[in-house]
Amino acid sequence: MLRSPKLLLATAGAFALSGCQFDVLSPQGWVAGQERNLLVIATLLMLIVIVPVLFMAVYFPLRYRADRPDSTDYDPTFTHSNKLEVVVWGVPILIILALGAVTWIYTHRLDPYRDLSALNAGTPIEVEAVSLDWKWLFIYPELGVASVNELAIPAGRPVNFRISSSTVMNTLSIPALGGMVYAMAGMETQLHLIADNPGTFAGRSAHYSGPGFSQMTFDTRAMSDDDFNAWVAAAKASPEALTRDTYLALERPTIAEPVRHYGSVEDGLFARIVGLCVEAGKVCVGDMMMQDKMGGGGLNGIANAPAYDYDRARAIDGFGNPLDLPAPEPMAFHEAFLTNPDLICGTGRTEAAIHVN
């Protein structure tokens, strides 16, 4: 009778664990290996406290229970023990010092902005990664090709990522190769990874970003140099070109986007993606900051508000459907100022030039 519940329990446990992936504990790259080592070292150091505490939580209640046969060891006058104080305070302090030293070393060693030139693993490959709704775009600026939802890299060579986003915050995560780094609109972050051996590793967004988040995944294919060159040649053979117009079409929200390749990439496209000015007539973020530093566009700049608008055209509802929002209207007091400039206080008004790309 007892075998059935045990069998059911074992089956349920196996079923629950079948969905687990142990990429963090089975690293396939130098960065992931270092992160695994840090995790193991930190866990072992903490177990120095955890294991004795678990043991004492069971031993002391049993050893000193009220109904024990021999209570001659009870000392009602006991108040203090220097030896216990040294153990209770000294051991945790030593563990904290050790954890701090190890964390300091690995934090600088695994800085995502630090390149992997110290590994002497050959010439790195440059990849510009962009998170879209809900897919990943990978641009290879040196090779002039791009791919959607597929990352191909040569095994044994460092990969230098430059990461950004077209809309909301996301994270680029390839657990088998290393930690994740955020992708944010209007900003550029960096990540440096390497795959030790050929293989296919799961990649995804690890930050919830809407209804298509669960399918915002991609395969990272680490290949030999010959296979990677063949992949690049096949990508170059694609008739599709990644231009500003095709990027704007690709940027529209989609779920479960299939893998595709682009045989050519327009120069400077990634810089425009980071600057939020891929669309014609939009002012890049860098120009906005320059104008703000110079005092802004003044009241005459209100008429150029559409050149600075970005999020409105990308608004979506809870199901990922685009929202058709009305165009912004100047505020009433701005209209009053435009019709009656004498209302403006002061004589010095800065009107910075507005650079539209």
C-alpha positions as CSV (number, residue, x, y, z in Angstrom):
1,M,0.0,0.0,0.0
2,L,2.9,2.4,0.7
3,R,4.5,1.8,-2.7
4,S,1.9,3.7,-4.6
5,P,2.2,7.0,-2.7
6,K,6.0,6.8,-2.8
7,L,5.8,6.1,-6.6
8,L,3.4,8.9,-7.1
9,L,5.6,11.3,-5.1
10,A,8.7,10.3,-7.0
11,T,6.9,10.7,-10.3
12,A,5.6,14.1,-9.3
13,G,9.1,15.2,-8.3
14,A,10.6,13.9,-11.5
15,F,7.9,15.8,-13.5
16,A,8.5,19.0,-11.6
17,L,12.3,18.8,-12.1
18,S,11.9,17.9,-15.8
19,G,11.4,21.6,-16.6
20,C,14.5,22.7,-14.8
21,Q,17.6,23.8,-16.7
22,F,20.9,23.8,-14.8
23,D,22.8,26.1,-17.2
24,V,24.2,28.1,-14.3
25,L,25.8,25.0,-12.7
26,S,26.9,23.6,-16.1
27,P,28.7,26.6,-17.7
28,Q,29.7,26.5,-21.3
29,G,32.0,29.6,-21.3
30,W,34.7,31.3,-19.2
31,V,32.4,34.0,-17.8
32,A,29.7,31.5,-16.8
33,G,32.4,29.3,-15.2
34,Q,33.6,32.1,-13.1
35,E,30.1,33.0,-12.0
36,R,29.5,29.3,-11.1
37,N,32.7,29.3,-9.0
38,L,31.5,32.4,-7.2
39,L,28.2,30.8,-6.5
40,V,29.8,27.6,-5.1
41,I,32.3,29.5,-3.0
42,A,29.7,31.8,-1.5
43,T,27.4,28.8,-0.8
44,L,30.2,26.8,0.9
45,L,31.2,29.8,3.1
46,M,27.6,30.3,4.2
47,L,27.2,26.6,4.9
48,I,29.9,27.0,7.6
49,V,27.2,28.7,9.6
50,I,24.0,27.1,8.2
51,V,25.0,23.5,8.9
52,P,26.0,23.9,12.6
53,V,22.8,26.0,13.1
54,L,20.6,23.3,11.7
55,F,22.3,20.7,13.8
56,M,22.1,22.8,17.0
57,A,18.4,23.6,16.3
58,V,17.7,19.9,16.7
59,Y,20.4,18.9,19.2
60,F,19.9,21.5,21.9
61,P,16.1,21.1,22.3
62,L,16.7,17.4,22.7
63,R,19.8,17.6,24.8
64,Y,18.4,20.1,27.3
65,R,14.7,19.3,27.3
66,A,12.9,19.7,30.7
67,D,12.1,15.9,31.0
68,R,15.6,14.7,30.4
69,P,16.8,11.9,32.8
70,D,19.9,13.7,34.0
71,S,19.7,17.4,34.7
72,T,22.8,17.7,36.8
73,D,24.5,19.8,34.1
74,Y,22.0,22.6,34.7
75,D,23.7,25.7,36.1
76,P,21.2,28.4,37.2
77,T,24.0,30.9,37.8
78,F,25.4,30.8,34.3
79,T,25.4,34.2,32.7
80,H,28.3,34.6,30.3
81,S,31.0,32.6,28.4
82,N,33.9,34.3,26.6
83,K,34.5,31.2,24.5
84,L,30.9,31.2,23.3
85,E,31.1,34.9,22.5
86,V,34.2,34.4,20.4
87,V,32.6,31.6,18.4
88,V,29.2,33.3,18.0
89,W,30.7,36.6,16.8
90,G,34.1,35.6,15.5
91,V,33.0,32.9,13.0
92,P,30.3,35.1,11.2
93,I,32.8,38.0,11.1
94,L,35.4,35.8,9.4
95,I,32.8,34.5,6.9
96,I,31.7,38.0,6.1
97,L,35.3,39.1,5.5
98,A,35.9,36.1,3.3
99,L,32.7,36.7,1.4
100,G,33.5,40.4,0.9
101,A,37.0,39.6,-0.4
102,V,35.7,37.0,-2.8
103,T,32.9,39.2,-4.0
104,W,35.3,42.2,-4.5
105,I,37.6,40.0,-6.6
106,Y,34.9,38.5,-8.8
107,T,32.9,41.7,-9.1
108,H,35.9,43.4,-10.9
109,R,36.9,40.2,-12.8
110,L,33.4,39.8,-14.1
111,D,32.6,43.4,-14.9
112,P,30.3,43.2,-18.0
113,Y,32.0,46.2,-19.5
114,R,35.5,44.6,-19.1
115,D,36.6,42.9,-22.3
116,L,38.1,39.4,-22.4
117,S,41.4,40.3,-24.0
118,A,43.2,38.8,-21.0
119,L,42.1,35.3,-22.2
120,N,44.1,35.6,-25.4
121,A,41.3,33.8,-27.2
122,G,41.7,35.5,-30.6
123,T,40.0,38.4,-32.3
124,P,36.6,39.2,-30.8
125,I,33.5,39.5,-32.8
126,E,31.3,42.6,-32.5
127,V,27.5,42.2,-32.1
128,E,24.9,44.9,-31.7
129,A,21.8,43.5,-29.9
130,V,18.5,45.3,-29.9
131,S,15.4,44.1,-27.9
132,L,12.2,44.7,-29.8
133,D,8.6,43.8,-29.0
134,W,8.9,40.7,-28.7
135,K,12.0,39.6,-30.5
136,W,15.8,40.1,-30.6
137,L,17.7,41.7,-33.4
138,F,21.4,41.0,-33.8
139,I,23.5,43.2,-36.0
140,Y,27.1,42.2,-37.0
141,P,28.6,45.6,-38.0
142,E,31.9,44.2,-39.1
143,L,30.3,41.6,-41.3
144,G,27.4,43.7,-42.7
145,V,24.7,41.1,-41.8
146,A,21.9,40.8,-39.2
147,S,19.6,38.2,-37.8
148,V,16.4,38.0,-35.9
149,N,15.9,35.5,-33.0
150,E,19.2,33.7,-33.8
151,L,22.6,34.6,-32.5
152,A,25.5,32.9,-34.3
153,I,29.0,33.2,-32.8
154,P,32.4,31.5,-33.3
155,A,33.3,29.1,-30.5
156,G,36.5,30.0,-28.6
157,R,36.4,33.7,-29.5
158,P,35.2,36.6,-27.4
159,V,31.9,38.3,-28.3
160,N,31.6,42.0,-27.6
161,F,27.9,43.0,-27.2
162,R,26.5,46.5,-27.5
163,I,23.0,46.4,-26.3
164,S,20.0,48.7,-26.5
165,S,16.2,48.6,-26.7
166,S,13.5,50.1,-29.0
167,T,10.9,50.4,-26.3
168,V,10.7,49.0,-22.8
169,M,13.5,47.7,-20.6
170,N,14.6,44.2,-21.3
171,T,17.5,41.9,-20.4
172,L,19.8,39.9,-22.7
173,S,20.3,36.6,-21.0
174,I,22.3,33.5,-22.2
175,P,22.7,31.6,-18.9
176,A,25.1,29.0,-20.2
177,L,27.6,31.7,-21.3
178,G,27.2,34.3,-18.6
179,G,25.0,36.8,-16.7
180,M,22.4,39.1,-18.0
181,V,22.6,42.8,-18.8
182,Y,19.8,45.3,-19.2
183,A,18.7,46.7,-22.6
184,M,17.2,50.2,-22.3
185,A,15.8,52.6,-24.9
186,G,18.0,55.6,-25.6
187,M,20.9,54.0,-23.8
188,E,23.7,51.5,-24.7
189,T,25.0,48.8,-22.4
190,Q,27.8,46.3,-22.9
191,L,28.4,42.6,-22.3
192,H,31.4,40.4,-23.0
193,L,30.9,36.6,-23.3
194,I,32.7,33.6,-24.8
195,A,31.6,30.0,-25.7
196,D,34.3,27.5,-25.0
197,N,33.0,24.8,-27.3
198,P,30.5,24.5,-30.2
199,G,26.9,24.0,-29.2
200,T,23.4,25.5,-29.1
201,F,22.5,27.5,-25.9
202,A,19.1,29.0,-24.9
203,G,18.8,32.8,-24.8
204,R,15.9,34.9,-23.8
205,S,14.7,38.1,-22.2
206,A,14.7,37.8,-18.5
207,H,12.7,40.9,-17.8
208,Y,8.9,40.9,-18.2
209,S,8.0,43.2,-21.0
210,G,4.4,42.5,-22.1
211,P,2.2,39.8,-23.6
212,G,4.9,38.4,-25.9
213,F,7.6,38.1,-23.2
214,S,7.4,34.3,-22.8
215,Q,8.2,33.8,-26.5
216,M,11.0,36.3,-26.6
217,T,13.6,33.6,-27.0
218,F,16.4,32.8,-29.3
219,D,19.1,30.2,-29.9
220,T,22.7,31.0,-29.5
221,R,24.7,28.8,-31.9
222,A,28.3,28.6,-31.1
223,M,30.2,27.2,-34.2
224,S,33.6,26.4,-35.5
225,D,35.2,29.1,-37.5
226,D,34.4,27.3,-40.8
227,D,30.8,26.8,-39.8
228,F,30.5,30.4,-38.7
229,N,31.9,31.6,-42.0
230,A,29.4,29.5,-43.8
231,W,26.6,31.0,-41.7
232,V,27.8,34.5,-42.6
233,A,27.9,33.6,-46.3
234,A,24.4,32.2,-46.1
235,A,23.2,35.4,-44.3
236,K,24.8,37.6,-46.9
237,A,22.9,35.6,-49.6
238,S,19.6,36.8,-48.1
239,P,17.9,39.3,-50.5
240,E,16.5,41.3,-47.5
241,A,18.4,44.5,-46.5
242,L,18.1,46.0,-43.0
243,T,17.5,49.7,-43.7
244,R,15.8,52.3,-41.7
245,D,12.5,51.5,-43.3
246,T,12.7,47.7,-42.9
247,Y,13.8,48.2,-39.3
248,L,10.7,50.4,-38.6
249,A,8.6,47.6,-40.1
250,L,10.4,45.0,-38.0
251,E,10.0,47.1,-34.9
252,R,6.2,46.7,-34.8
253,P,5.0,44.4,-32.0
254,T,4.9,40.7,-33.0
255,I,4.9,37.4,-31.0
256,A,6.8,34.3,-32.0
257,E,8.7,36.0,-34.8
258,P,10.5,33.4,-37.0
259,V,14.2,33.4,-37.6
260,R,15.2,35.6,-40.5
261,H,18.5,37.0,-41.9
262,Y,19.4,40.3,-43.6
263,G,22.1,40.3,-46.2
264,S,23.1,43.9,-45.7
265,V,22.7,46.5,-43.0
266,E,22.5,50.3,-43.4
267,D,25.5,52.1,-42.0
268,G,24.9,53.8,-38.6
269,L,21.6,52.1,-38.0
270,F,22.5,51.0,-34.4
271,A,23.5,54.5,-33.5
272,R,20.1,55.8,-34.7
273,I,18.4,53.0,-32.7
274,V,20.2,54.1,-29.6
275,G,19.4,57.7,-30.4
276,L,15.7,57.0,-31.0
277,C,15.9,58.6,-34.4
278,V,15.6,55.9,-36.9
279,E,12.4,57.4,-38.3
280,A,12.9,60.3,-40.7
281,G,12.4,63.7,-39.2
282,K,13.1,62.7,-35.6
283,V,15.7,64.5,-33.4
284,C,18.3,62.2,-31.9
285,V,18.8,62.0,-28.2
286,G,22.3,63.4,-28.4
287,D,20.9,66.5,-30.2
288,M,18.2,66.8,-27.7
289,M,20.7,67.0,-24.8
290,M,22.8,69.5,-26.7
291,Q,19.8,71.7,-27.3
292,D,18.8,71.4,-23.6
293,K,22.3,72.4,-22.6
294,M,22.1,75.5,-24.8
295,G,18.8,76.6,-23.3
296,G,16.2,74.7,-25.3
297,G,14.3,75.5,-28.4
298,G,12.3,78.3,-26.9
299,L,8.6,78.9,-27.7
300,N,9.3,78.7,-31.4
301,G,10.3,75.1,-30.9
302,I,6.8,74.0,-29.8
303,A,5.8,73.7,-33.5
304,N,8.5,71.1,-33.9
305,A,7.2,68.9,-31.0
306,P,6.5,65.9,-33.4
307,A,10.2,65.7,-34.1
308,Y,10.9,64.9,-30.4
309,D,8.0,62.5,-29.9
310,Y,8.9,58.8,-29.7
311,D,6.7,56.8,-27.3
312,R,3.4,57.9,-28.6
313,A,3.8,56.0,-31.9
314,R,4.7,52.9,-30.1
315,A,1.9,52.7,-27.5
316,I,0.2,49.3,-27.2
317,D,-2.6,47.9,-25.1
318,G,-2.4,44.9,-22.7
319,F,-2.6,42.5,-25.6
320,G,0.2,44.0,-27.7
321,N,-2.1,45.8,-30.2
322,P,-1.0,49.3,-31.3
323,L,-3.0,52.2,-29.9
324,D,-3.9,55.1,-32.2
325,L,-3.4,58.0,-29.8
326,P,-4.3,61.6,-30.8
327,A,-1.6,64.0,-31.7
328,P,-0.3,66.2,-28.8
329,E,-1.6,69.7,-28.5
330,P,0.3,72.7,-27.2
331,M,-0.8,73.8,-23.8
332,A,-3.0,76.9,-23.6
333,F,-0.5,79.2,-22.1
334,H,2.0,78.3,-24.8
335,E,-0.6,79.3,-27.4
336,A,-1.1,82.5,-25.5
337,F,2.6,83.2,-25.6
338,L,2.8,82.5,-29.3
339,T,0.1,84.9,-30.0
340,N,1.3,87.6,-27.6
341,P,5.1,87.5,-27.2
342,D,5.0,90.6,-24.9
343,L,3.8,88.3,-22.2
344,I,7.2,86.7,-22.0
345,C,9.1,87.8,-18.9
346,G,12.7,89.0,-19.4
347,T,14.6,90.1,-22.5
348,G,17.0,87.2,-22.9
349,R,15.3,84.3,-24.7
350,T,17.4,81.4,-26.0
351,E,16.3,79.8,-29.2
352,A,18.6,76.9,-30.0
353,A,18.7,75.6,-33.5
354,I,16.7,72.4,-33.9
355,H,18.6,69.7,-35.8
356,V,16.2,67.3,-37.5
357,N,17.7,64.2,-39.1
